[in-house]
Structures are given as C-alpha cells and as structure tokens.
C-alpha cells in the first residue's frame, strides 16, 4: 500500500509540474508578444466591419416621461394637520385618506350644527301644529284672524330656520370633508410636503400622487416634421440605466404649431404595467416612419458622436486613419454612417488608445453588438 501511495504521489507531482511549466511557457510567450508589439510601436486593437443595414426614416426627439395620471393635491381649507397616514412611495387606492386637519374641532362643529338642526326641526314641527290649530280655531271663530296670521308667520319663520340650520350643518360637513385629503385615483405618493402639526393655508401643496402604470412623453418636433408624423406611429426611446430600448405609440399631434411657428407638439403614450419606468426621467428617442432604406452602419458604441457628427478610425495599410462621418439616429443598437463605404474595417476595442496614423496590431474582430429581436423590446 505504501508503494502504491508513493507512485500516486509521484504521478500527481509530475502532473502539477507539467501544468506549471505549460502555464509559464504560455505567459512567457504572451510577454514576448507584448514586448515585440511595444518595440514595434503597435497598438493592439480589434476591428469591426461597416455593414449594410435597413433603417426606417425617423424623427429624433427628446423629452421627459410623465405619468398620464398625476395630481398635485392642495389644502382646500386652512387648519392644523392632525394626521398624516402615508409616506413617499406608498401605494394608495382611489379615495384613501392621506391626511386630516383639525379633526376634533371640525367634528364638534358638525355635532353642534346637527344639534341646532334637530332643535330647529322640533321648533318647526311645533310651529306647524300651532298654525294648523289656529286655522281650525279661526274657522270656528274662536280666535281672531290676526292671531291665526301670527301663528302662520311663526310657522314660516320656523321652516326658514330649519333651512338655515340645514345649510349650516352641510357647511360644517363640507369643511370637515375638505380638511381630509383623499387620493384621487390608484397610484403612489410621489411627494409628501406636510407633517403632523403643520398649519396649512388654503391652496398650499400637500401631496403629489402619480399613477406610473401609464406614462406619456410630451415632445416638440421641428416644424418640417409635420408631414411625416401621424397618430399610431411606433416610437423607440432609450432610458438611462437600461440597455434595451422601450416602445411607445404616438397618440396625439397638435393641430397647430407653437406661437413662434418653429415646433410641433406631440404626445406619446408608453405602457408601463411592470412599473420599470419612473415619472420624470429624461429620454431620447425616434419616431419611426414607414419604408426602409439600406445604409452603411456601425454599432452605436463604436462611434464617438457629437450631434450629427461622428469620428471613427478606419484601418488602412495596418494603420489607423481618423475619419469624420455623418451619423443618423440609432435604431436597434446601430447608427447609419455616411462617409465610409460598406466593408470598411474600423477600430473597435482600443480606439481610445489610437490616434491618426497609429500602427495597429489587429488581435481579433470586434463585437457586432447585434440587437435582440423586436419582440424583446422593453415596454412592448
């Protein structure tokens, strides 16, 4: 057994020594390659090839995502806040109580008004009975007409007092109702601006409630876009923090231009049943037209873009050559580029290390960053 164990140990040692020798030789080979590249002044890069892709005509836009249902709730009556029942971010249902003011005082006011109403109704009942009795006695000539008229006048006054008491009771209930801030619809509390004990003035903002299940983008397009847009068109837009674009639908196009005649206002609806998106975020997107054209294209992340101008480094005779290109709006992770033909190789990874004229060591093809199928688009 000892001999067998010794043989196994020797075999393991040989394997380990062989692996170490192999990895050492690999590392030395890589270091030698890097040294040769450095001595030759070469920059190691990968490359990508300009390809032909189909693009829809489109109109770029920028805007902010907003909740279609959003409300800024204000105090309707002055008073001291006695209760606040929600925090920012809480989900609320339509009619849910958010806060209340002067609950005890207003409740006592309602009770007093209802007591006065009950008293007025009792007095009115007695006055009506007195008037009816006076009318019977007048028919029997047991009282004077003046006395009957006085009883009728007292009855009318008691009826008027009931109406006044009813109005006072209704006002007291209305004040108590207005002092209770209720959620106008299902949604979430976006802002809470009050604390228990705060004294509010009429018209002061207290809460903002939003329903993020359906969002919208309101954007201004150039006036020359009015012949290209119509309700029902698809819209693709990007949101910071998400890799895939989101999908919306153009639902409204203003029938008039802005007063200066330069812009056309449009509204885009965005479904958000998953609640991934939040109201207020800035977005950039494209309203897609019909028909497609083939254009030279590169993945968006390979182009340094400033407005409609971009810069790429093409590979010519083993060196990087700076080329200015005109780029179009992004679609499915690619942008059309005018200024270089299909089939041109451009620097992909390593472009931050090269300059015009840099000698290149091409170590592989660049990633194509192929987009996911349209069915995977976020928000669809």
C-alpha positions in Angstrom: 0.0 0.0 0.0 2.8 2.4 0.8 4.4 1.7 -2.6 1.1 2.4 -4.4 0.6 5.6 -2.5 4.2 6.6 -3.3 3.5 6.0 -7.0 0.3 8.1 -7.0 2.1 10.9 -5.2 4.9 10.9 -7.8 2.3 11.0 -10.6 0.4 13.9 -9.1 3.7 15.8 -8.6 4.6 15.2 -12.3 1.2 16.5 -13.5 1.4 19.6 -11.3 5.0 20.3 -12.5 3.9 19.9 -16.2 0.9 22.2 -15.7 3.1 24.8 -14.1 5.7 24.5 -16.9 2.9 24.9 -19.6 1.4 28.0 -18.0 4.9 29.5 -17.5 5.7 29.0 -21.2 2.3 30.5 -22.2 2.9 33.5 -20.0 6.4 34.0 -21.4 5.1 33.8 -24.9 2.5 36.4 -24.2 5.0 38.7 -22.6 7.4 38.2 -25.6 4.5 39.1 -28.0 3.6 42.2 -26.0 7.3 43.2 -25.9 7.5 42.8 -29.7 4.4 44.9 -30.2 5.7 47.6 -27.9 9.1 47.6 -29.6 7.4 47.9 -33.0 5.2 50.8 -31.7 2.0 48.8 -32.4 -1.4 49.3 -30.7 -3.3 46.1 -30.1 -6.9 46.5 -31.3 -9.9 44.6 -32.5 -11.8 45.7 -35.6 -15.4 45.8 -36.8 -16.7 46.0 -40.3 -19.1 48.5 -41.7 -22.2 46.6 -42.7 -25.3 47.4 -44.7 -28.5 47.6 -42.6 -32.1 48.6 -43.2 -33.2 51.8 -41.4 -36.7 53.3 -41.1 -37.0 57.0 -41.7 -37.3 58.6 -38.3 -37.6 61.9 -36.4 -35.4 62.2 -33.3 -36.8 63.8 -30.2 -36.1 64.4 -26.5 -38.5 64.7 -23.6 -39.4 63.7 -20.1 -41.5 60.7 -19.1 -44.6 61.8 -17.2 -47.4 59.9 -15.5 -50.6 60.3 -17.6 -52.5 60.4 -14.3 -50.8 62.8 -11.9 -52.2 65.2 -9.4 -50.8 67.9 -7.1 -53.1 67.9 -4.0 -53.6 71.2 -2.2 -55.3 72.1 1.1 -58.8 73.4 0.5 -59.3 74.9 3.9 -56.8 76.4 6.4 -56.1 74.4 9.6 -53.6 72.4 11.6 -52.6 68.9 10.3 -53.6 66.3 12.9 -52.8 63.1 11.0 -50.6 62.0 8.1 -51.2 58.4 7.1 -48.8 57.9 4.2 -45.1 58.2 3.3 -43.5 58.9 -0.1 -43.5 55.8 -2.3 -46.6 54.3 -0.6 -49.2 52.8 -2.9 -52.7 54.2 -2.4 -56.2 53.4 -3.7 -58.7 55.9 -5.0 -60.4 57.5 -2.0 -57.8 56.5 0.5 -57.2 59.0 3.3 -53.8 60.7 3.1 -54.1 63.4 5.9 -56.6 65.2 8.0 -56.8 68.7 9.6 -58.4 69.9 12.9 -60.4 66.6 13.2 -61.7 67.2 16.8 -62.7 70.8 16.2 -64.4 70.1 12.9 -66.2 67.0 14.3 -67.5 69.1 17.2 -68.6 71.8 14.7 -70.6 69.1 12.8 -72.2 67.8 16.0 -73.2 71.4 17.1 -74.6 72.1 13.6 -76.6 68.8 13.7 -77.9 69.6 17.2 -79.1 73.1 16.0 -80.8 71.4 13.0 -82.6 69.0 15.3 -83.7 71.8 17.5 -84.9 73.9 14.5 -86.8 70.9 13.2 -88.5 70.3 16.5 -89.5 74.0 16.7 -90.7 73.9 13.1 -92.9 70.9 13.9 -94.5 72.6 16.9 -95.0 75.8 14.8 -96.7 73.9 12.1 -99.0 72.3 14.6 -99.8 75.7 16.1 -100.6 77.1 12.7 -102.9 74.2 11.9 -104.7 74.6 15.2 -105.0 78.3 14.7 -106.6 77.7 11.3 -109.2 75.3 12.8 -110.0 77.8 15.6 -110.3 80.6 13.0 -112.9 78.6 11.1 -114.8 78.2 14.4 -114.3 81.9 15.1 -112.6 81.1 18.3 -109.6 83.3 17.6 -109.1 86.5 15.6 -107.7 86.4 12.1 -104.7 88.4 13.4 -103.9 85.6 15.8 -104.1 83.0 13.0 -101.9 85.1 10.9 -99.3 85.4 13.7 -99.3 81.6 14.0 -98.8 81.2 10.3 -95.9 83.7 10.3 -94.3 81.8 13.2 -94.6 78.6 11.2 -92.9 80.1 8.1 -90.1 81.5 10.3 -89.6 78.1 11.9 -89.4 76.5 8.4 -86.8 79.1 7.3 -84.8 78.4 10.5 -84.8 74.7 9.5 -83.4 75.6 6.1 -80.7 77.8 7.7 -79.8 75.0 10.1 -79.6 72.5 7.3 -77.2 74.8 5.4 -75.0 75.3 8.5 -74.9 71.5 9.0 -74.0 71.0 5.3 -71.2 73.6 5.6 -69.8 72.0 8.7 -69.7 68.6 7.0 -68.2 70.2 3.8 -65.4 71.8 5.9 -64.7 68.5 7.6 -64.6 66.7 4.2 -62.4 69.3 2.7 -60.0 69.0 5.6 -59.5 65.3 4.7 -57.1 64.9 1.8 -58.0 61.8 -0.3 -56.2 60.0 -3.1 -58.0 60.9 -6.4 -57.0 57.6 -8.1 -55.0 54.4 -7.7 -51.3 55.3 -7.7 -48.3 56.1 -5.5 -47.4 59.1 -3.3 -44.6 60.8 -5.2 -44.2 63.7 -2.7 -45.3 64.4 0.8 -45.0 68.0 1.9 -46.6 68.0 5.3 -46.1 66.7 8.8 -48.5 66.3 11.7 -48.7 69.7 13.4 -48.1 71.8 10.4 -50.5 74.7 9.9 -51.8 74.9 6.3 -53.1 77.8 4.3 -55.8 77.2 1.7 -54.2 76.4 -1.6 -50.9 75.1 0.0 -49.4 72.0 -1.7 -49.6 68.9 0.5 -49.1 65.8 -1.7 -48.3 64.7 -5.3 -49.8 61.4 -6.4 -48.9 59.7 -9.7 -50.1 56.5 -11.4 -47.0 55.1 -13.3 -48.9 52.3 -15.0 -49.3 54.5 -18.0 -46.8 57.1 -18.9 -46.5 59.7 -21.6 -43.8 61.8 -23.3 -44.6 65.3 -24.5 -42.2 66.4 -27.1 -41.7 69.3 -29.5 -40.6 68.4 -33.1 -39.3 70.7 -35.8 -42.0 72.3 -37.9 -40.8 70.5 -41.0 -41.7 67.2 -39.4 -45.4 67.8 -39.6 -45.8 66.0 -42.9 -44.0 62.9 -41.5 -45.9 62.3 -38.3 -49.4 60.9 -37.6 -51.1 59.1 -34.7 -50.4 55.4 -34.5 -46.7 55.6 -35.4 -44.3 53.5 -33.4 -41.7 55.2 -31.1 -38.5 53.8 -29.8 -36.7 55.6 -27.0 -33.9 54.9 -24.5 -33.8 55.5 -20.8 -30.6 55.9 -18.7 -29.7 52.7 -16.9 -31.5 50.3 -19.3 -29.7 48.5 -22.2 -32.7 47.8 -24.4 -34.9 50.5 -25.9 -38.5 51.0 -24.9 -41.6 51.2 -27.1 -44.3 53.8 -27.2 -47.1 54.9 -29.6 -47.6 58.4 -31.0 -51.2 59.2 -30.0 -51.7 63.0 -30.5 -50.3 65.5 -32.9 -51.2 69.2 -32.2 -53.3 70.8 -35.0 -51.3 74.0 -34.7 -47.6 75.0 -34.4 -46.2 76.8 -31.4 -46.7 80.6 -31.5 -43.2 81.1 -33.0 -44.0 78.7 -35.8 -41.0 76.5 -35.2 -42.2 73.5 -33.3 -44.9 70.9 -33.4 -46.2 69.5 -30.1 -46.8 65.7 -30.0 -47.9 63.3 -27.3 -46.5 59.7 -27.0 -48.2 57.0 -24.8 -45.9 54.5 -23.0 -47.4 51.4 -21.3 -45.6 50.6 -18.0 -47.5 47.8 -16.4 -44.3 46.4 -15.0 -43.5 49.8 -13.3 -39.9 49.6 -14.5 -40.0 53.3 -15.6 -40.4 56.2 -13.3 -42.1 59.6 -14.0 -39.7 62.5 -14.5 -36.8 60.7 -16.3 -35.3 62.2 -19.4 -35.4 60.2 -22.6 -34.1 60.3 -26.1 -35.9 58.5 -28.9 -37.0 58.2 -32.5 -40.5 58.4 -34.1 -40.3 55.7 -36.9 -41.8 56.3 -40.3 -42.8 53.7 -42.9 -40.5 52.2 -45.6 -36.8 51.2 -45.2 -33.5 52.1 -46.9 -30.2 50.2 -46.8 -27.4 52.3 -45.3 -23.8 51.7 -44.1 -24.0 51.1 -40.3 -21.9 50.5 -37.2 -22.8 49.6 -33.6 -23.6 52.8 -31.7 -20.8 52.2 -29.1 -18.1 52.2 -31.8 -18.8 55.8 -32.8 -17.8 59.0 -30.9 -20.8 61.2 -31.6 -21.4 64.9 -31.2 -24.8 65.9 -32.6 -24.9 64.6 -36.2 -21.2 64.3 -36.5 -19.1 61.3 -35.5 -15.5 60.1 -35.6 -14.2 56.6 -36.3 -10.7 55.2 -37.0 -10.6 53.1 -40.2 -7.8 50.6 -40.8 -5.6 51.4 -43.9 -2.4 49.5 -44.6 -2.0 48.5 -40.9 -2.5 52.0 -39.6 -5.4 53.9 -38.0 -6.8 56.8 -40.1 -9.2 59.3 -38.5 -12.5 59.7 -40.5 -15.3 62.2 -39.8 -18.7 60.7 -40.6 -22.3 61.9 -40.5 -24.4 59.7 -38.3 -28.1 59.2 -38.2 -30.4 58.3 -35.2 -29.9 55.0 -33.5 -32.1 52.0 -34.4 -31.8 48.6 -32.7 -28.3 49.4 -31.4 -26.9 50.6 -34.7 -26.5 54.0 -36.4 -26.2 54.8 -40.1 -22.9 56.4 -41.0 -22.3 58.4 -44.2 -18.7 59.0 -45.3 -17.3 55.4 -45.3 -18.4 52.5 -47.5 -19.8 49.1 -46.5 -16.9 46.7 -45.9 -14.6 49.2 -44.4 -12.8 48.0 -41.2 -12.8 50.3 -38.3 -11.1 50.1 -34.9 -13.4 48.6 -32.3 -11.9 47.9 -28.9 -8.7 50.0 -28.3 -9.9 53.1 -30.2 -9.2 55.2 -27.1 -5.5 54.2 -27.5 -5.1 55.2 -31.1 -4.6 58.5 -32.9 -4.4 59.3 -36.6 -1.5 57.3 -38.1 -1.1 54.8 -35.2 0.3 51.5 -36.3 -2.0 48.6 -35.4 -1.7 45.1 -34.2 -5.1 43.5 -35.0 -5.8 40.8 -32.5 -9.4 40.0 -33.4 -12.7 41.0 -34.9 -14.8 43.5 -32.9 -18.1 42.7 -31.3 -21.1 43.2 -33.6 -23.5 44.0 -30.8 -26.3 42.5 -32.7 -29.7 43.7 -31.4 -32.2 41.4 -29.8 -35.3 40.6 -31.9 -38.0 43.3 -31.9 -40.3 41.1 -29.8 -37.9 41.5 -26.9 -38.1 45.3 -26.9 -38.8 46.7 -23.4 -42.2 48.2 -22.8 -43.9 46.4 -25.7 
